[in-house]
Structures are given as structure tokens and as C-alpha cells.
Amino acid sequence: VLARRLQQPISVMTDHQEGTMNTEMPVLLSFVGYRDPRPEGSEDDGPVLSLLGARSFARVVLFCTGGEYLERARSVEEITAGRDPAVSFSFVNLELESVVDSLIGMLQHDGYVEHGSYRELKRPVDFLLRDVSSG
């Protein structure tokens, strides 16, 4: 559902001699995951490359959460340039800590989770996130 919302074209108003004209410039906003550009040991496209193969985008903005994911984003750009050189790429490095660690830390701080139960919570949440991101 989120991927569908992020795929919606962004309307851009452009001045024209006879007035204003509406044009649509499809923009993809996406995080880069550990399965991008391709899952390890596979020749199959990962999620971002699959989407870029299925739909046309004028611009792609990839959100990276650290150096490893910035490298993955650059690989996606390089592969896409060979397929569709007209696509423009931008990278946003967010330098986030683990989302799971942050969530559990907030729950611990607010008293919803005991400090000793971190490992018990982290394992199933990590598994769930991997399962969801793998399709």
C-alpha cells in the first residue's frame, strides 16, 4: 500500500506562453534495503530495480540509512542508467540508528517494556521486518 502511494505522480505547474499547463513528472521515493540492488547470491532484481523495471519514473529519490545503503543506492543508479539513462537520481543519507532499536528504546523509556526483555523483543521484530521487506 505504501509503495503504491509513493508511486503516485507529482503534478508540476509549468509556465507556458499562453498560460499555465499541467504536466506530470513521476517521482519514486523509496528507502534502499538489504535486497537492493539484488538479493545476495541472486541475479533477480531487488525491490527498487523491480519497480523501476515495471514503471517509468523521471526522477528517483533514494533514502539511505548509512554508508552500506548509499553504496547499494549507487549500484541501483548504475544498473538503471544502463536500462533508462533519462532517469535522474538523488540520494538522501539519513544516518538513522536501527528503527527496531529506537522503537524498543522508546518503549523501555516509557515503561512499556522491561530493560531485560530487549533481546526477546528484538528477535521477532527483526524477523518480521525481514519477512515484510522480502515480499
Biotite code that builds the C-alpha atoms (Angstrom):
import biotite.structure as struc

atoms = struc.array([
    struc.Atom([0.000, 0.000, 0.000], chain_id="A", res_id=1, res_name="VAL", atom_name="CA", element="C"),
    struc.Atom([2.784, 2.445, 0.929], chain_id="A", res_id=2, res_name="LEU", atom_name="CA", element="C"),
    struc.Atom([4.659, 1.593, -2.265], chain_id="A", res_id=3, res_name="ALA", atom_name="CA", element="C"),
    struc.Atom([1.536, 2.385, -4.292], chain_id="A", res_id=4, res_name="ARG", atom_name="CA", element="C"),
    struc.Atom([1.170, 5.761, -2.582], chain_id="A", res_id=5, res_name="ARG", atom_name="CA", element="C"),
    struc.Atom([4.816, 6.604, -3.194], chain_id="A", res_id=6, res_name="LEU", atom_name="CA", element="C"),
    struc.Atom([4.436, 5.775, -6.890], chain_id="A", res_id=7, res_name="GLN", atom_name="CA", element="C"),
    struc.Atom([1.793, 8.434, -7.485], chain_id="A", res_id=8, res_name="GLN", atom_name="CA", element="C"),
    struc.Atom([2.938, 11.117, -9.948], chain_id="A", res_id=9, res_name="PRO", atom_name="CA", element="C"),
    struc.Atom([3.687, 14.558, -8.615], chain_id="A", res_id=10, res_name="ILE", atom_name="CA", element="C"),
    struc.Atom([1.953, 17.342, -10.544], chain_id="A", res_id=11, res_name="SER", atom_name="CA", element="C"),
    struc.Atom([4.246, 20.157, -11.579], chain_id="A", res_id=12, res_name="VAL", atom_name="CA", element="C"),
    struc.Atom([2.932, 23.501, -12.825], chain_id="A", res_id=13, res_name="MET", atom_name="CA", element="C"),
    struc.Atom([4.875, 24.810, -15.795], chain_id="A", res_id=14, res_name="THR", atom_name="CA", element="C"),
    struc.Atom([4.590, 28.304, -17.269], chain_id="A", res_id=15, res_name="ASP", atom_name="CA", element="C"),
    struc.Atom([3.684, 28.428, -20.918], chain_id="A", res_id=16, res_name="HIS", atom_name="CA", element="C"),
    struc.Atom([3.290, 31.437, -23.268], chain_id="A", res_id=17, res_name="GLN", atom_name="CA", element="C"),
    struc.Atom([-0.476, 31.001, -23.433], chain_id="A", res_id=18, res_name="GLU", atom_name="CA", element="C"),
    struc.Atom([-0.973, 30.383, -19.716], chain_id="A", res_id=19, res_name="GLY", atom_name="CA", element="C"),
    struc.Atom([-0.199, 27.614, -17.280], chain_id="A", res_id=20, res_name="THR", atom_name="CA", element="C"),
    struc.Atom([-0.022, 23.989, -18.285], chain_id="A", res_id=21, res_name="MET", atom_name="CA", element="C"),
    struc.Atom([-0.200, 20.910, -16.047], chain_id="A", res_id=22, res_name="ASN", atom_name="CA", element="C"),
    struc.Atom([2.399, 18.218, -16.584], chain_id="A", res_id=23, res_name="THR", atom_name="CA", element="C"),
    struc.Atom([3.067, 15.121, -14.536], chain_id="A", res_id=24, res_name="GLU", atom_name="CA", element="C"),
    struc.Atom([6.554, 14.096, -13.548], chain_id="A", res_id=25, res_name="MET", atom_name="CA", element="C"),
    struc.Atom([6.525, 10.639, -11.923], chain_id="A", res_id=26, res_name="PRO", atom_name="CA", element="C"),
    struc.Atom([8.878, 10.548, -8.925], chain_id="A", res_id=27, res_name="VAL", atom_name="CA", element="C"),
    struc.Atom([9.797, 7.458, -6.915], chain_id="A", res_id=28, res_name="LEU", atom_name="CA", element="C"),
    struc.Atom([10.629, 7.985, -3.239], chain_id="A", res_id=29, res_name="LEU", atom_name="CA", element="C"),
    struc.Atom([11.995, 4.843, -1.611], chain_id="A", res_id=30, res_name="SER", atom_name="CA", element="C"),
    struc.Atom([14.278, 3.540, 1.098], chain_id="A", res_id=31, res_name="PHE", atom_name="CA", element="C"),
    struc.Atom([17.115, 1.301, -0.023], chain_id="A", res_id=32, res_name="VAL", atom_name="CA", element="C"),
    struc.Atom([17.012, -2.113, 1.625], chain_id="A", res_id=33, res_name="GLY", atom_name="CA", element="C"),
    struc.Atom([19.383, -5.023, 2.072], chain_id="A", res_id=34, res_name="TYR", atom_name="CA", element="C"),
    struc.Atom([17.841, -6.707, -1.011], chain_id="A", res_id=35, res_name="ARG", atom_name="CA", element="C"),
    struc.Atom([18.821, -3.785, -3.264], chain_id="A", res_id=36, res_name="ASP", atom_name="CA", element="C"),
    struc.Atom([20.027, -3.756, -5.923], chain_id="A", res_id=37, res_name="PRO", atom_name="CA", element="C"),
    struc.Atom([19.713, -7.549, -5.906], chain_id="A", res_id=38, res_name="ARG", atom_name="CA", element="C"),
    struc.Atom([19.373, -10.140, -3.138], chain_id="A", res_id=39, res_name="PRO", atom_name="CA", element="C"),
    struc.Atom([22.717, -11.651, -2.198], chain_id="A", res_id=40, res_name="GLU", atom_name="CA", element="C"),
    struc.Atom([23.583, -14.608, -4.417], chain_id="A", res_id=41, res_name="GLY", atom_name="CA", element="C"),
    struc.Atom([20.775, -13.882, -6.878], chain_id="A", res_id=42, res_name="SER", atom_name="CA", element="C"),
    struc.Atom([20.521, -12.356, -10.324], chain_id="A", res_id=43, res_name="GLU", atom_name="CA", element="C"),
    struc.Atom([16.906, -11.333, -9.681], chain_id="A", res_id=44, res_name="ASP", atom_name="CA", element="C"),
    struc.Atom([16.226, -7.635, -9.294], chain_id="A", res_id=45, res_name="ASP", atom_name="CA", element="C"),
    struc.Atom([15.584, -6.369, -5.785], chain_id="A", res_id=46, res_name="GLY", atom_name="CA", element="C"),
    struc.Atom([12.524, -4.294, -4.856], chain_id="A", res_id=47, res_name="PRO", atom_name="CA", element="C"),
    struc.Atom([13.683, -0.926, -6.225], chain_id="A", res_id=48, res_name="VAL", atom_name="CA", element="C"),
    struc.Atom([15.008, -2.318, -9.524], chain_id="A", res_id=49, res_name="LEU", atom_name="CA", element="C"),
    struc.Atom([11.830, -4.400, -9.942], chain_id="A", res_id=50, res_name="SER", atom_name="CA", element="C"),
    struc.Atom([9.688, -1.308, -9.522], chain_id="A", res_id=51, res_name="LEU", atom_name="CA", element="C"),
    struc.Atom([11.877, 0.689, -11.917], chain_id="A", res_id=52, res_name="LEU", atom_name="CA", element="C"),
    struc.Atom([11.508, -2.130, -14.446], chain_id="A", res_id=53, res_name="GLY", atom_name="CA", element="C"),
    struc.Atom([7.736, -2.182, -14.108], chain_id="A", res_id=54, res_name="ALA", atom_name="CA", element="C"),
    struc.Atom([7.079, 1.590, -14.149], chain_id="A", res_id=55, res_name="ARG", atom_name="CA", element="C"),
    struc.Atom([8.670, 4.642, -15.670], chain_id="A", res_id=56, res_name="SER", atom_name="CA", element="C"),
    struc.Atom([9.956, 7.408, -13.432], chain_id="A", res_id=57, res_name="PHE", atom_name="CA", element="C"),
    struc.Atom([11.571, 10.684, -14.389], chain_id="A", res_id=58, res_name="ALA", atom_name="CA", element="C"),
    struc.Atom([13.239, 11.026, -11.007], chain_id="A", res_id=59, res_name="ARG", atom_name="CA", element="C"),
    struc.Atom([14.200, 8.643, -8.206], chain_id="A", res_id=60, res_name="VAL", atom_name="CA", element="C"),
    struc.Atom([14.994, 9.752, -4.658], chain_id="A", res_id=61, res_name="VAL", atom_name="CA", element="C"),
    struc.Atom([16.552, 7.001, -2.575], chain_id="A", res_id=62, res_name="LEU", atom_name="CA", element="C"),
    struc.Atom([16.761, 7.274, 1.203], chain_id="A", res_id=63, res_name="PHE", atom_name="CA", element="C"),
    struc.Atom([19.852, 5.597, 2.641], chain_id="A", res_id=64, res_name="CYS", atom_name="CA", element="C"),
    struc.Atom([20.446, 4.729, 6.281], chain_id="A", res_id=65, res_name="THR", atom_name="CA", element="C"),
    struc.Atom([24.231, 4.624, 6.304], chain_id="A", res_id=66, res_name="GLY", atom_name="CA", element="C"),
    struc.Atom([27.226, 4.040, 4.048], chain_id="A", res_id=67, res_name="GLY", atom_name="CA", element="C"),
    struc.Atom([26.392, 0.474, 3.055], chain_id="A", res_id=68, res_name="GLU", atom_name="CA", element="C"),
    struc.Atom([22.974, 1.561, 1.792], chain_id="A", res_id=69, res_name="TYR", atom_name="CA", element="C"),
    struc.Atom([24.441, 4.543, -0.050], chain_id="A", res_id=70, res_name="LEU", atom_name="CA", element="C"),
    struc.Atom([26.650, 2.073, -1.950], chain_id="A", res_id=71, res_name="GLU", atom_name="CA", element="C"),
    struc.Atom([23.579, -0.034, -2.701], chain_id="A", res_id=72, res_name="ARG", atom_name="CA", element="C"),
    struc.Atom([21.734, 3.080, -3.945], chain_id="A", res_id=73, res_name="ALA", atom_name="CA", element="C"),
    struc.Atom([24.627, 3.954, -6.260], chain_id="A", res_id=74, res_name="ARG", atom_name="CA", element="C"),
    struc.Atom([24.507, 0.396, -7.645], chain_id="A", res_id=75, res_name="SER", atom_name="CA", element="C"),
    struc.Atom([20.785, 0.812, -8.336], chain_id="A", res_id=76, res_name="VAL", atom_name="CA", element="C"),
    struc.Atom([21.562, 4.064, -10.172], chain_id="A", res_id=77, res_name="GLU", atom_name="CA", element="C"),
    struc.Atom([24.338, 2.443, -12.214], chain_id="A", res_id=78, res_name="GLU", atom_name="CA", element="C"),
    struc.Atom([22.171, -0.514, -13.258], chain_id="A", res_id=79, res_name="ILE", atom_name="CA", element="C"),
    struc.Atom([19.242, 1.773, -14.097], chain_id="A", res_id=80, res_name="THR", atom_name="CA", element="C"),
    struc.Atom([21.458, 4.057, -16.204], chain_id="A", res_id=81, res_name="ALA", atom_name="CA", element="C"),
    struc.Atom([22.133, 1.086, -18.483], chain_id="A", res_id=82, res_name="GLY", atom_name="CA", element="C"),
    struc.Atom([18.398, 0.476, -18.868], chain_id="A", res_id=83, res_name="ARG", atom_name="CA", element="C"),
    struc.Atom([16.997, 4.026, -18.886], chain_id="A", res_id=84, res_name="ASP", atom_name="CA", element="C"),
    struc.Atom([19.608, 6.808, -18.953], chain_id="A", res_id=85, res_name="PRO", atom_name="CA", element="C"),
    struc.Atom([16.918, 9.525, -18.716], chain_id="A", res_id=86, res_name="ALA", atom_name="CA", element="C"),
    struc.Atom([16.118, 8.715, -15.068], chain_id="A", res_id=87, res_name="VAL", atom_name="CA", element="C"),
    struc.Atom([17.573, 11.247, -12.626], chain_id="A", res_id=88, res_name="SER", atom_name="CA", element="C"),
    struc.Atom([18.735, 10.017, -9.186], chain_id="A", res_id=89, res_name="PHE", atom_name="CA", element="C"),
    struc.Atom([19.160, 11.746, -5.827], chain_id="A", res_id=90, res_name="SER", atom_name="CA", element="C"),
    struc.Atom([20.323, 10.201, -2.559], chain_id="A", res_id=91, res_name="PHE", atom_name="CA", element="C"),
    struc.Atom([19.344, 11.276, 0.931], chain_id="A", res_id=92, res_name="VAL", atom_name="CA", element="C"),
    struc.Atom([21.549, 9.850, 3.681], chain_id="A", res_id=93, res_name="ASN", atom_name="CA", element="C"),
    struc.Atom([19.516, 9.737, 6.890], chain_id="A", res_id=94, res_name="LEU", atom_name="CA", element="C"),
    struc.Atom([22.151, 8.225, 9.232], chain_id="A", res_id=95, res_name="GLU", atom_name="CA", element="C"),
    struc.Atom([19.453, 6.606, 11.349], chain_id="A", res_id=96, res_name="LEU", atom_name="CA", element="C"),
    struc.Atom([20.077, 4.108, 14.081], chain_id="A", res_id=97, res_name="GLU", atom_name="CA", element="C"),
    struc.Atom([18.214, 0.853, 13.833], chain_id="A", res_id=98, res_name="SER", atom_name="CA", element="C"),
    struc.Atom([14.498, 1.551, 13.710], chain_id="A", res_id=99, res_name="VAL", atom_name="CA", element="C"),
    struc.Atom([13.938, -1.536, 15.849], chain_id="A", res_id=100, res_name="VAL", atom_name="CA", element="C"),
    struc.Atom([16.459, -0.352, 18.468], chain_id="A", res_id=101, res_name="ASP", atom_name="CA", element="C"),
    struc.Atom([14.893, 3.117, 18.518], chain_id="A", res_id=102, res_name="SER", atom_name="CA", element="C"),
    struc.Atom([11.358, 1.742, 18.943], chain_id="A", res_id=103, res_name="LEU", atom_name="CA", element="C"),
    struc.Atom([12.328, -0.643, 21.724], chain_id="A", res_id=104, res_name="ILE", atom_name="CA", element="C"),
    struc.Atom([14.329, 2.137, 23.414], chain_id="A", res_id=105, res_name="GLY", atom_name="CA", element="C"),
    struc.Atom([11.260, 4.395, 23.412], chain_id="A", res_id=106, res_name="MET", atom_name="CA", element="C"),
    struc.Atom([9.083, 1.613, 24.812], chain_id="A", res_id=107, res_name="LEU", atom_name="CA", element="C"),
    struc.Atom([11.648, 0.949, 27.545], chain_id="A", res_id=108, res_name="GLN", atom_name="CA", element="C"),
    struc.Atom([11.892, 4.638, 28.394], chain_id="A", res_id=109, res_name="HIS", atom_name="CA", element="C"),
    struc.Atom([8.116, 4.954, 28.679], chain_id="A", res_id=110, res_name="ASP", atom_name="CA", element="C"),
    struc.Atom([7.925, 1.865, 30.920], chain_id="A", res_id=111, res_name="GLY", atom_name="CA", element="C"),
    struc.Atom([6.081, -0.370, 28.438], chain_id="A", res_id=112, res_name="TYR", atom_name="CA", element="C"),
    struc.Atom([8.974, -2.814, 28.160], chain_id="A", res_id=113, res_name="VAL", atom_name="CA", element="C"),
    struc.Atom([11.346, -4.070, 30.840], chain_id="A", res_id=114, res_name="GLU", atom_name="CA", element="C"),
    struc.Atom([15.029, -3.456, 30.083], chain_id="A", res_id=115, res_name="HIS", atom_name="CA", element="C"),
    struc.Atom([15.880, -7.169, 30.289], chain_id="A", res_id=116, res_name="GLY", atom_name="CA", element="C"),
    struc.Atom([13.394, -8.140, 27.579], chain_id="A", res_id=117, res_name="SER", atom_name="CA", element="C"),
    struc.Atom([15.187, -6.286, 24.756], chain_id="A", res_id=118, res_name="TYR", atom_name="CA", element="C"),
    struc.Atom([16.541, -9.438, 23.081], chain_id="A", res_id=119, res_name="ARG", atom_name="CA", element="C"),
    struc.Atom([13.207, -11.215, 23.327], chain_id="A", res_id=120, res_name="GLU", atom_name="CA", element="C"),
    struc.Atom([11.525, -8.294, 21.543], chain_id="A", res_id=121, res_name="LEU", atom_name="CA", element="C"),
    struc.Atom([14.245, -7.558, 19.000], chain_id="A", res_id=122, res_name="LYS", atom_name="CA", element="C"),
    struc.Atom([14.422, -11.066, 17.539], chain_id="A", res_id=123, res_name="ARG", atom_name="CA", element="C"),
    struc.Atom([10.765, -11.343, 16.390], chain_id="A", res_id=124, res_name="PRO", atom_name="CA", element="C"),
    struc.Atom([10.635, -7.711, 15.260], chain_id="A", res_id=125, res_name="VAL", atom_name="CA", element="C"),
    struc.Atom([13.789, -8.154, 13.137], chain_id="A", res_id=126, res_name="ASP", atom_name="CA", element="C"),
    struc.Atom([12.315, -11.365, 11.703], chain_id="A", res_id=127, res_name="PHE", atom_name="CA", element="C"),
    struc.Atom([9.032, -9.602, 10.901], chain_id="A", res_id=128, res_name="LEU", atom_name="CA", element="C"),
    struc.Atom([10.809, -6.699, 9.186], chain_id="A", res_id=129, res_name="LEU", atom_name="CA", element="C"),
    struc.Atom([12.937, -9.070, 7.094], chain_id="A", res_id=130, res_name="ARG", atom_name="CA", element="C"),
    struc.Atom([9.845, -11.083, 6.170], chain_id="A", res_id=131, res_name="ASP", atom_name="CA", element="C"),
    struc.Atom([7.885, -7.966, 5.178], chain_id="A", res_id=132, res_name="VAL", atom_name="CA", element="C"),
    struc.Atom([10.760, -6.486, 3.155], chain_id="A", res_id=133, res_name="SER", atom_name="CA", element="C"),
    struc.Atom([11.375, -9.747, 1.292], chain_id="A", res_id=134, res_name="SER", atom_name="CA", element="C"),
    struc.Atom([7.980, -9.580, -0.293], chain_id="A", res_id=135, res_name="GLY", atom_name="CA", element="C"),
])
